[in-house]
Amino acid sequence: MNRILIAAALAATSSAAGAQAVAVTLTEWKVGLSRDTVHAGPVTFRVTNNGTITHGFYVRGDGVDKGTREIPAKQSASLLVTVKPGTYEVFCPMSDDSHKLAGMKHTLVVLAAEPAAAKKPDR
């Protein structure tokens, strides 16, 4: 059983390795992002609910329709998604989107993937 748990933890860590990190802060009635623009590829959203009630975090856009679990006040969650160039909507989906309608939404812009670093010739 322990080996299975360790293998699962390693798989989760390796899938998130190399992902861009975006810190997300949820409060009443705002979604704050540490940055509004990322490059195409894997992105890990590290979501903290600094509000006084339960919130959630959802990403919707080109092929992405995914969210966190409900996040109680003063707790955190993570969400790993792979994004393509374009514009994505991020928001709190709680209470039949009433949190979103109250202003808990933001736009995330995804640019083309960063070019791979040029390899230096061996000398």
C-alpha positions in Angstrom: 0.0 0.0 0.0 2.8 2.4 0.9 4.5 1.7 -2.5 1.3 2.6 -4.3 1.0 5.9 -2.4 4.6 6.8 -3.0 4.3 6.0 -6.7 1.1 8.1 -6.9 2.9 11.0 -5.2 5.9 10.8 -7.6 3.6 10.7 -10.6 1.7 13.8 -9.4 5.0 15.6 -8.7 6.5 14.7 -12.1 3.3 15.8 -14.0 3.5 19.2 -12.3 7.3 19.5 -12.9 8.0 22.2 -15.4 4.5 23.7 -15.1 4.2 27.5 -14.8 2.9 28.5 -11.4 0.2 31.1 -10.9 -0.8 32.1 -7.4 -4.5 32.7 -7.0 -6.2 34.5 -4.1 -9.9 34.3 -3.6 -11.8 36.8 -1.4 -15.3 38.2 -1.4 -15.9 39.1 -4.4 -12.6 39.0 -6.2 -10.2 36.6 -8.0 -6.6 37.8 -7.9 -3.9 36.3 -10.1 -0.2 36.7 -9.5 0.0 37.2 -13.3 -2.5 37.7 -16.1 -0.4 36.1 -18.9 1.2 32.7 -19.2 2.7 30.7 -22.1 1.0 27.7 -23.6 1.6 24.4 -21.8 1.1 23.1 -18.2 0.0 25.7 -15.6 -0.4 25.0 -11.9 -2.8 27.3 -10.1 -2.1 27.5 -6.4 -5.3 28.7 -5.0 -5.8 30.2 -1.5 -9.2 31.2 -0.2 -8.5 34.3 2.0 -12.2 34.9 2.2 -14.6 34.2 5.0 -16.8 31.8 3.1 -16.3 28.8 0.8 -15.1 29.5 -2.7 -13.8 27.5 -5.7 -11.7 28.1 -8.8 -12.6 27.2 -12.3 -10.8 27.6 -15.7 -12.7 27.6 -18.9 -11.4 28.2 -22.4 -10.0 26.4 -25.5 -10.4 22.8 -24.6 -10.2 23.4 -20.8 -13.2 23.1 -18.5 -11.8 22.2 -15.1 -12.0 23.4 -11.5 -10.9 22.8 -7.9 -12.9 21.2 -5.2 -14.8 23.6 -2.9 -12.2 25.4 -0.8 -13.3 26.4 2.7 -12.2 29.7 4.1 -8.5 30.0 4.9 -7.7 26.8 3.0 -5.9 26.1 -0.3 -6.0 23.8 -3.3 -4.1 23.3 -6.5 -5.2 22.8 -10.1 -3.0 21.7 -13.0 -4.3 22.4 -16.5 -2.6 22.5 -19.9 -3.5 25.5 -21.9 -3.2 26.6 -25.6 -2.8 30.1 -26.9 -5.9 32.2 -26.4 -8.1 33.8 -23.8 -9.4 31.9 -20.8 -12.0 32.8 -18.2 -11.2 32.0 -14.6 -13.9 32.4 -11.9 -15.5 31.1 -8.7 -18.3 28.7 -9.7 -20.1 28.7 -6.3 -23.8 29.2 -5.8 -25.0 28.7 -9.4 -22.3 31.2 -10.6 -23.7 34.0 -8.3 -20.1 34.5 -7.0 -19.0 35.0 -10.6 -21.8 37.4 -11.2 -20.7 39.3 -8.1 -17.3 39.9 -9.6 -15.3 36.8 -8.9 -13.9 36.5 -12.4 -10.8 37.3 -14.3 -9.3 36.9 -17.8 -6.1 34.8 -18.3 -4.2 35.4 -21.6 -2.1 32.5 -22.9 0.7 33.3 -25.4 2.4 30.8 -27.7 4.9 28.5 -26.0 8.3 30.0 -25.2 10.9 28.9 -27.7 13.2 26.2 -26.4 16.6 27.6 -25.3 19.1 27.5 -28.0 21.6 24.7 -27.5 25.2 25.8 -27.3 27.6 23.9 -29.4 30.1 21.7 -27.7 33.7 22.9 -27.8 
